[in-house]
Amino acid sequence: MDVKKLSLEDRAAMCNGVGYWYTQAVEGLDSIMMSDGPHGLRKENRDEEKGTVERVKATCFPSAAGLACSWNEELIGEVGKTLAKEAKAEQVSVILGPGVNMKRSPLCGRNFEYFSEDPYLAGKLATAYVNGVQGEGVGTSLKHFAVNSQETRRFTIDEVVSERALRETYLPAFEMVVKEAQPKTIMASYNKINGVHACENKWLLTDLLRKEWGFKGLVTSDWKAVTDIGKALEAGCDITMPATKGEFPRRIVQMVKEGTLDEKYVNESAQRVADLAEWGLSTVDKNATYDRDENHAVAADIARECMVLLKNDGMLPLNKGESVAIIGGFARNPRFQGGGSSHVETTKVDDIFENFEQIGGGQLVYAQGYPEDTDQPDDALIAEAVEAAKKCGKAIIFSGLPDSYESEGYDRTHMRMPESHNRLIEEVAKVCPDTAVVFSAGSPAEMPWISSVNALLHAYLGGQALGKAIAEIVYGDINPSGKLAETHPIKLKDNPTYGFYPGDLETSVHSEDIYIGYRWYEKKEIPVNFPFGFGLSYTKYEYESISVDKTEMTDEDTLTVTVKVKNVGKRDGKEVVELYTAAPENAVELRPVKELKGFKKVFIKAGESAEVTFTLSKRSFAFWDVHEHMWRVPTGKYKILVGSSSVDVPLAAEVNIEEKNPPCHPITLETTFGKLIRNSSYKDIVEDVVGAFGSKNAVRILTSEEAKADPVYTHYQNHTPRRSFYTGYSYEYIEDVVEKANKKLGF
Ligand code: BGC
């Protein structure tokens, strides 16, 4: 449909939603529905007049924090497909997800809805999700664009963040999904970024998103995020959600008539709404249905790969038939999803205890362990649990963070578990020689009892079928294969945002810059409870060999890395092979110790090996140069490190990369020798310039051995600008050298 044929009033109306979830219908074009549902459809049937809301039942999958632990793109594609089938059956055209915000602090109330602290991992997994959903003819909404890493004052907070942290940390996941999957829509977040609301941010929504990344879809506001509809349209926010009782459309018409808003913005945005609606309507299938039991089974398949075995002294797997104390209210009333707009009205929820009975059999004794309505320890409940554990000799304690701890709309203020859970674990572990903890939460918590338990399984928020998945892992039917997509620090104080998060009343300053997650803990050598990428299995893998297809390349080439991994244990299993790159040791730029740039999950039979290949390119090695405003790979020797977690990378290879087109500017009196020597675009003038000052200042290009032998002189020479030679030479002479060099460079 060509919206220019519509009246201005209709076009203006299309730039605002109808009710909570619909686009505006116009003559010849019906409306479509959007619904929440990153990990389960949350379709609401609202009767605005009566003020009633009916929530449609749907399957709840593990939330993104858990899904990410699968490190399995194919599996997440399956989640997407299954979600899309449910959406189609409910005539929903766009699922409002996935969320790819970075986990800046473990306290963010919505961390359970986000994938990772690492943009590469989040980007890859979200790409798989979007392709899965959209392949079935349902759209997605990549959210919350951008830097929405806290819930405190989320509507107004100004995220003060450097250009480099934006480019390297907060934007790449969005960029990857846009470039590799073209989500039908993107949701602009509530917060400001460096002073400008995301929904009114032209740099973000037009210059970067559309012009630089090539986004073709529609930008929607987060719900109630827009203050100034004119500015939002000018910035490129096409539709403001939800409806505003006609106010925004009225203002749009008025602004166009008064000449304060260019009609072209209204046309462009209305056209995008029309295009999306046309696409949505073209894929509608009125007869679509799905089977709830089948999808519950899919949810169990997914959950199995999302659980992370974090500690195991050999206690797990349990033998079937043995007597075990099953302790903790979560065993009967599980914690499996988070609160807020992603909360799913489930079709059913596993009772974990029942699954243990079915899968493990044996003598199971249940004890509640902690009260449901308070965080305070209950001595009687603890005593009962201790008795059960003593009697059975083995105990599995279901604990974690209760519902009220994690939700959209607010952040945690501390990283502790309820005292009732901590005390219970400590008391049971004292008397029971074999105590395992199954931990359910959407983010990390301090675990003061960690050294006194024998095993720990992190179930994250495992979705409605978590019970089966947990029981299968605990009893060994399934070999665990999840790995952490975020670091679990020992205590909150170790986190880089401690003392800065969630900012003051107006701003949240990203003082830690690019050093979030493992980039921080590695740089500062801070010990953690469990590192990024870590997860145990019931088998063992040996990283055998690594090879690269070249050792010299330019930053325009690609590099193929091949590694061999052997399953040296007795059980078949799935291993996540992780690849990190590290910048040259003498890099001038500040770089993290290493960064994830590839991963693959492979199934390896016991005793067999698997070959895994990775293709690396410029972005695998690049940093964002804030002076040049571009991605750069400065010439040097880069490392490729491969292994089973961020702290276990036994395989290493090196590659010399030459920067093909380093930025080249006219040299000035400020230009240092170091800059000339490091940047190959100055190679034709280095000799001239150095030679010109050589006789009186003994300046010359040092060999790397000489540089190593005399670091003080090297430092002096590298950082000395031209102007400082006036003691030996006249200013005219120096300026003449500079001018001649620039001429040779073509300036
Ligand atoms: C949330 C979004 C959600 C929207 C609609 C907002 O409050 O931030 O993630 O999609 O509501 O429910």
Boltz pocket constraint, residues with backbone or C-beta under 6 A from the ligand:
constraints:
  - pocket:
      binder: B
      contacts: [[A, 36], [A, 96], [A, 143], [A, 222], [A, 223], [A, 341]]
      max_distance: 6.0
